[in-house]
Amino acid sequence: MGGMGEDGGRYFLSQMIDVLSYMQGKGVVHRDLKLENILVDDNLNLKIADFGFATYKKIDRLKSYRGTMTYMAPEIKEGKTYNGK
């Protein structure tokens, strides 16, 4: 298919910002957001998948080691308390 160009990138980025804002408004932290968990439907709408590590409890003081190592923030790898927001 080739590159999507700036307009395509803006289109998908706008959708990602919308979905992350929605999740934040609901107090949900995904904790495993990566390319493999971002799906695109036939109408080019993004869908976030795999909420297996998601949480909505005490998201400002998380301690659990969750997610995919290569996408994980350093503070999570170090076992520090982190803010899921």
N, C-alpha and C positions, 0 to 999 in steps of 0.2 A: 504493500500500500504506500510505502514511502512516509516521509515526514508529514506531520499535521499542520505545521506552520503556526504562526503566532495567534491567529484567530482561533484555531482549534485548541491550542494550549489554553487560551483565555476562557474558552467555553468550558473545558473540563475543570480548570482551576476554580472557576466561579461555582461550579457544582460542588467541588470538594469543600470550599469555604462554607457554602450553605449547609452541607451535611454536618460538618464539624461544629458549626455554630448551633445547629439544631441539637446535636448530641450534648454539647456543653450546656445549653439551656435546660436540658432534661437532667443534667448532672450525671451523665454516663461517660465513662472512660473505656475506650476500646481495648487498649493495651497490647494489641498485635496488628496495628495498622501497617500494611505493607502492600506492595504492588499486587501480590497474589490475592489479596483480599479486597481489591477494588475491581468490580466487574462492570461491564458495559453491555446494556441491553440493545435490542434491535433499533431503538429510537435514539441511540447514543446518550442515554441517561446512565449516570454512574450509580452503582449499587454497592454498598459496603457489606461485606460478608464476614462470617466467622466471628461471632461475638462470644466465643467460648471462654476468653479471658476477661471479658468486659465486667465492669462493676459499677455500682452507683452508691456504694457505702463508704463513708469516710475517705472520699477521693482526695482530700487535701493532705492526708497523712498515710499514704500507701507504703507498705514495706515488702509486699510479696514479689518474688522473682517470677515475672510473667512476660511472655512475648517471645519473639524470635531474636536470638542472640545478635545477629548482624544488624538489626534495626533498633536494638535496645539502647536507651540512653546510658551514659557512663554511671550515673548515680544508682541506677537499678542494678547494673553489673557489680557495683561495689557494695551492694546490700544496704545502702543508705535509705532513710525515709525520703519519699518524694511526693510532690504535689501532682496529682493526675491531671489537673487542669492545664 
